[in-house]
Amino acid sequence: MGPVNAPKRLLYFLKAGSGARIRRVLAPVGRWLSREERRELNALAAYSGLVHQAFHVEPFKPWVCPAVMVESKWEQASILRPTESPARREFDNAVHHYGHDIILKRAANLPLVGKPLPFMLEHGVNYSEESSFEEPQHWVRAYICMGPSRAARLRYRFGVNGIAVGPYINYAKPVLEPGKLAALKQSLGKVLLVVPVHSVNQVKRDWSTTEMIKLVTDHCKSANIDTVIWQCYWKDPPPADLPLEWVLACNGHTSNPWFLDCQRTLLELSDEMVTPTLGSHLGYALALNKSILMARLEIQQDLSATSSIWQHRYSHEWIMREQLMTELGIKPHDDQLQPLDGAAAKRYLNPYFGFDRHKQTDCLAKCLHGNYIE
């Protein structure tokens, strides 16, 4: 019996030895992975602290510091490459912009930090067929966007699984509890949110802040506005001549994972929104049924610092936005704010924002895993 069982005993010994060796080799990898996850979870908590402090300060001044968390340390955003996020939660770096991955995973009841998912997304709105965000990678099983026309374009141009989920703001949550939000809204009175045009990487945009301030000031007098919130993009300092009583707001750096929650909070507090452009914020305000006033300013766009490819994309996108504003009945230049017909704008812009689209929890989880096809 002994000699017969010897090969078996030897095989068991080798298996046990191999298993131990494999465990020794993989243990540091496992510890590294857990450190990565802990680092990302700590970053979420750190940004949450910034947001909590900004939105709970009295008097109300929701200015989230535009610092970034890099390797568990707060750093200036200047250490990053343009448009780079320090987050490493997902395969594609761009899905971290404005916290899109976080709000979608939360709505899908998925872990906020865990195994990366095979999706990419359009982290904003584009109207022109010439405009695009990141091109899909070979591993992509779902490319998320807001509107059905953009989903169709992704399928046609790249052959990927384009999925329209509707306005991203619908998946965001206010950073204030309902009672606190209601009390703050009551104390602020009738609120006008101003979202001016903001800078873009290597694109310089010039416009008259004086003219914008006058348009807003005149409207406040006639519309009995109690509070004006001027929202700044993190790269753009506020104009020096803003009235002192206006509230300054900033949602922090684009890497702030709670950025869209901050935006939802500002919109929930507001009765009206003023903007000169048809950016993502306009669709978000429409989705939340806010009154919108258009400020048709003269905006000069300098594309000389960008590559020829991006000059082509930016110029076509700008032309398309100007055309859409004309078709929405917004006059080229006016010395008053022009009200936007919300119902008509929703119908007209639905192909880009998907106001009639919303994915429930289970369906959204399938979308992010690439197991859903429209």
N, C-alpha and C positions, 0 to 999 in steps of 0.2 A: 504493500500500500504506500510505503514511504516514497520509493522511487517514482511511483505512478503519479503521486500528488505533488511531487517536487516542482514540475513545470508550472502547475497552477499557483503554488505558493510564490514562485519566482515572479509570475505575472502579476499577482496581487501586490507584491512588494514594489515592482516597477511602477505600477499604476499609482500606488500610494506615494511613492517618491516623486513621480512626475507631478501629481496633484499638488504636493507641498511646494515643489519648485515653481510651478505656475502661480500658486497663491503668493509666494514671495515676490515674484516678478510683478504681478498685477496689483499687489497691495498699495505700492506708492502711487500707481495710476488712480486707484480708487480714492485714495486720500486726496490726490490732486483734484479729482473731479468734485469731491465733496467740498474742498476749499473753494473751488470756482463757484459752486452753487451758493455756498455761504456768503461769498463776496458779493454775488449778485443780489441775494436777499438783503444783505446789510445795506447795499446801495439803495434798494427800494425803500427801506426804512429811513435812510438818511434823507433822501429827497422828500419823503413824506413829512419829515420834521420841518424842512424848509417851508413846505407848502402850508402846514398847519400854523406855523408862526406867522407867515405872511397874511393869511386870511383870518386870523383871530386877533391881530393887533388892533388896538383902539387908540386914536380914531382910525377908521377903516382905511388902510392903504395896502392893497394886495400886491406887493412887489416881491416876487420870488427871486432870490439872488440867482444870477445866471452862472453860478459855479458848476463844475462837473465833477463827478466822483470817478477817480481813476486809481485803480489798485488800492481801494479802500482809503484814499486820501482826497480831500477837496483840492481842486486845482482850477486855475484860470482856463477858460475855454480856448485860449490862444495856443495851448500846447497840443491841441488836436488839429488834424488836417481839416480843411474846409468840408463841411457836411458830414464829418465823421462823428459817430457816437462811441463813447467808451464802453457801452454795454456790450455784453457777449452772450446774451440770453438765447439769441436765435442765430441761424446760419447767416442770414442776410443782414448786414449792418443797418441798412436803411429802414427796416421794419421797426426799429427802435425809435425813429424820429417821432416826437410828440407823444410817445407812449402808445402808439397804435397797437403794438403786440400785446401790451398789458391789458388795455380795455377790451380787446377782442377775446383774449384767453379768459379773462375774468367773466365776461358775458357767456362764454362757452363752458364755464365751470371746469376749466383746465388749470393745472398748476402754473403759476406765474413764472416760476423758474423750474426747469426740468429738462427733459430730453428735447432738443431743438426740433421744431416742426417744419415740414417741407413746403412752406408757403412764402411768397413775397407779396408785396402790396404797393398800390399807388398811394403815397403818403400825402395826398392832397387832390385838388381837382385840376385837370387840364381839359381845355375845350377843343383845341386844334388837333386835327389828325396828325399833324407834324410833330406835336409835342409828346414826350414820353418821359417816364421815370427810368428806373434801372431795368436793363434788359434781363429777361429770365435766364436763370442758370440751369444747367442740365438736370439738377436734382429736384427742380420745382414740380410739385404736383397740383398746386393751386396758386393762382395769382389773383389776389383780392383787390377789388376796387369798389367804388360807390355806385356808379350808374351803369345801366344796361348797355349803353352805346360804347362805353369804355371796355366793358367785359367782352363785347363782340369784337372790338378792335384788337384786344389782346389775343383772342382766339384766331382771328383772321391773319394778323401780322406775324405772330410768333408761334401759332399752333399750340398754345398752352391752355390750360383749364382756367379761363377767366370767369370769375364769380363776382356778381354785384351784390353787395350786402346792405346798400343804402347808406345814408349819412353816418359817418363814424361817430358823430356827436350823440346819436341815439344810444350808443353803447357806453357813453361816459356817465359819471355820477358826480353830483355836486360834492365838493370837499367839506361842506358844512352840513351838519345834521338838519333835518327839516325844520325843527323848532328854531334853531339858531339862524337858519336861512330866512325864515319868515320874519323873525324879529329884526334882523338886519335890513331886510327889504322895507319894513315899515319905517325904520329910522332914517333910511336914505330917501324915502319918498319916491317921486317920479324920477326915474333914472334914464339918462341917455348915455349909451356906450359908444365911444368913438374909436373906430379901428382904421387908422390911416394906412396908406401904402407903406410897405416896409422894404428894406434892402434885401437883395438876393446875392449869393456868392458871385463876385466879379461883375455884378451889374449895378450901375449907379443910377439912381432915380432922383430927379430933382423936381420939387413941387413947392408951392407957396404955403408954408405953415401959417403965415399971417392971414391969408385968404381963408384957409380952413377954419382957423379960430374964429374969424368974423362970421362965417356961415353958421357955426355952431352957436356962437353967442347970440346972434339975431334970432335963431330958432328957439333958444332957451327962453327968451323974453316972450315970444308969442305962444309958446306951448306950455308955459308954466313948469319948466323943468326944475326939479329941486337939486339933483346931483348929476354932475358930468363925470364919467369915468373915461379917462384917456388911456387907451391900451398901447403900450410900447412893445415893439419887437426887441428881443434881448440885445441885438447889435446896435440899435438905434437909440441914442440919448433923446430924452424928451425936449421939445422946443423950449428955448429959454423964456419965451414970452407967454407961456401958458398962464391963465388966471390962477392965482394961488389957491383958490377954494376948490379947484378941480382935483379929483382923485386920480393919482397915477397908479397904473396897474401894469404888471409884467408877469407872464406865466413861466419865466425862467428860460433856461437854455432849451433848445430843441430836444436835448437828451433827458429832460425831466420826464420820467415815466408817468407822472400825473398831470402832464400839460393839458390834455384834453379835459380832464376833470376840472382843472382850473378854468378852462374856457367855458365849460358848461355852467360853472358857478357864476361867472360874470354875466353870461347870457340870461340865466335864471333871475338874476337881480335886476336886469334891465327891462325897461318898457319899450325902448326904441334903440335902434343901432344906426349910426352914421358911418358910411364908408365910401371911398371913391372908386373902388374896384370890385370885380366879381370873383374874389378869391374864395377859398374854402369856407371862411367865416361867414360869407353871405349865405351859402347853402345851409350852414349850421343854424343861422338865425331863422331862415325860412322853415327849417325842419321843426324848430321850437315855436313857430308861429309868432315871431317877433315882428313888429313894424320896422320897416327899413327905409332909410332916407339916403339918397345918393348925392354925393358931393362931386359934381363934375368939374374937377380941377384940370388945369393944364399940367400934365406929367411928362417930363422929358426922360427918356430911357437911354443911357449910354452903354452900349454893348461892346465897346472897343477892346475891353480887357478879356473878353471871352473868345473861345475858339470859333471857327467858322461854323461848325456843327451847331453849337449852342446859340450863336447869333441867329442862325436860321430858325431854330426852335423857338427862341424867345420872341423874335420879331413876328412870327406867324401866330404865336399864342396871344401876343398883345393886339394884333390886328383883329383876331377872332373875338377877343373880349370887347373891343371897341364896337365891333359889328353887333354883337349880342346886346350891348347896352342900347344901341340905336333901335334895334328891333323890339326891345322892351319899352320903348317910348321915352328913354332918358335923353334929354337934349344935350348936344355936345358941350355947351358951356352956359352956365346960368349963375346969377348972383344970389340964388336961393337954393336951399336943399330941395331935392325932388323926391316925392314919395314914390316908392316902388309898389306896384300892384302885386301883393303877395300871392294871390291865387293864380294870376296869370304867369308870374315868374316861376311858380312851382311847376306849372304845366310845361312851360317852355324849357326849363332847365332840368326837368326830370331825367332825360337821357344821360345827363352828366352826374347827377346826385342820387338818383334812384329813390325819390321821396316815397314811392310806393313799395319799397323793398325793405324787409327786415327779417333777419334770420333768428329763429328761436334757439334756445340753448343747445339742444342735441344736434340740430342742423348746422349751427355755427361750428361746433366741435368737428363735425365731419368735414366742413369746408377747410378748416385749418389743418386737418390731417390729409387733405387731398382725396377724401373718400366721397366727395359730392360733385356731381356734374350737372350744370344747368342745361 
